[in-house]
Structures are given as C-alpha cells and as structure tokens.
C-alpha cells in the first residue's frame, strides 16, 4: 500500500520512514506540541513533525554539553543542511531522516525555511550569553526562537492573509516564549541564564536573579511575575486573532497548543512562587481536554 502526503500522490518508503522517525521524535520530546498536531490531517501532521524534529535538533545543540566551539560548528552544519534543502540536493537515501523528511515537506508546502535560520540566530544569542536590557530587546530573541516556529507552521497550515497571519504568529510566539521563560526561571538561573529584561528586574528589586535559595529582602517577586504574566496575556489575546484565518483543523491544532500554554500561564499567575519550586506543568488529561476543546472550536 502506498502512502499519500500533501498534494502529490505518493511518498516513497525511505521518505515515509524518515517522516515516522520525525513523528517519534515529536511524540517523545514535545508533548505540548504533539497534542496540537495530532489534530491535523496526515499530510500536514507529517510535515509539522519534520519541522519540529529539526527545531528540536537546533535546541538540543544549544542546550547540550558540547563546548561552545563545537556547538557553533554544529549550528553551521545545520545552516548547510538548510542550504541543501533549498537547492533541492537532498536524496531520499540520505542517512539523515530529518533532512529527508523536511526536504520532502518543503517540496509539498511553501515552508519559509528562513525561519530556521532565525531559530539558529536565537540559539547563537544564547551561546554568546546575551542578556536583555529592555523588553524590545527580548522581543527580538523571542521572534527568533518562537515566532519563527509560528511562521514556519503557517507554511504548512496555509493562511488567508499571509502578512497579518505572520504578524499574529509572531505575537503568539511571544506569548508562548514569555510563558516558557517564566516556567523555566529557576532552571535557567541555575544554568547561568537570565532572560527577563534587566529593566523589569530592577523595577521589582530582583536584580540578583533567581539562582539563590531565597529571594533578597525587599524583592517584589510576586509583582514581577504578575507584570510579565499580564504582558504574556495581552500577547495571547492579540496572537489568537490568527485563529479565524486558518482552516478548521489547523485552527484546532493552533488553539490546542496555545491553549496548553495559556493554561500554564494561568497556573503561574495564580501561584507565582511555584516557578521557584520546580517546573510547572499540566497533567496529561488536561492537555487532552484542551486539545479536544480546540477541535470542537473552543479556546482555553
């Protein structure tokens, strides 16, 4: 039996094997993301799994244990991989399944592959230890590491207004990334990373960061989290204007992924100190409920 992917009639056995590998990576390492893309028809679901698998590879390079010089080399190899895909030089028998799957997806959908270059730019900012003095500076980073994924996804989903859709995808990515930053506040601090803008930390007396067991006397940590959570909430409200521009299944997938992070943001806002105790997460049943609500046309 032959497989059908996208508008073309057939995908060869090597290509389908590559897609299945990407699906396995997504299911294993991207629980929040996979809840959304399960709602897509198979052609789009496979393409989205290929997008995620490469994005995960880039993230893993940045977060891994390699020396900085080797990370830089690995990111350069990933840029070269993208050039191969753009040039149509990837053979189905290539030994890199992510490259094979993404090359096939890029032939079938108008995926703006430059989004991956932006993602790599963001990871390189991490490698350089870039910190952010203002929110406008942080937004540049968020556009690279999160907005880029939204714009890549629109290439698979399709959108009736590409310009406005890309703007809303960027804003939705900003909301998701601020939520990520709040969720990972302690973990990032212990790894020597600070993402919240210095101007915000100073405003709420949190300049010393969050790696110490206790917050300094006078720090308004609750006020800081409330301020950032409100900023993320406003970005969610703006970014979710994307939904009516998408077809039903793509809308459901986006609503599910956004809904999971929106609920996570609500948990953090309700108990700001929870992020200092460990990573805040939603149980599987609640993620499934949010996904089903998205398919039914609801927003969580």
ABEGO torsion letter per residue (X at the ends): XBBBBEABABBBAAAAAAAAAAAAAAAAABAAAAAAAAABBAAAAAAAAAAAAAAAAAAAAAABABBAAAAAAAAAAAAAAAAAAAAGABBAABABAAAAAAAAAAAABBBBAAAAAAAAAAAAAAAAGBBBABAAAAAAAAAAAAAAAAAAAAAAAEBABAAAAAAAAAAAAAAAAAAAAAAAAAAAAAAGBBABBAAAAAAAGAAAEAABABBBBGBBAAAAAAAAAAAAAAAAAAAAAAAAABBAAAAAAAAAAAAAAAAAAAAAAABAAAAAAEBBBBBAAAAAAAAAAAAAGBBX
